[in-house]
């Protein structure tokens, strides 16, 4: 795992300071897919994903309960508490693709997250975030056509995608970037400034 961490690169947010072109059809398609993704929450209830995310800044993270990065749940919860009233939605997406580190049921994942890390941010049901079974949300997030700056297969648990209010993916943080890292917090604040 440590070799994998060393190989993962960090996506910097310097491009946020550059002038960006208006939303293209590809950007609009991504927005539609991200906001219309049919999903169930961790408790098996149909999630009104569109209502929760439209017009909000969204941080989408593939999570796992038995990973070396699992303590990042604490930082994600702190981000949620800091930014939830400012229009930020944290969305955890449990997946078991990486080393089988999320083997439990949705119920077990929910229990772990709430008892161990007091998680109150949104969690979706366990799903696939890479490969042939990749869910529609992650098809959009990792698409080279929709968003070439942050595209590419997810390499490990706790990869973070930052989505602006217009539904465009504007940044990607690899797992070794802690949720409370300065560059992460500043990136969220920068996106929040953009109306």
Order of alpha helices (4+ residues) and beta strands (2+ residues): alpha-alpha-beta-beta-alpha-beta-alpha-beta-alpha-beta-alpha-beta-beta-alpha
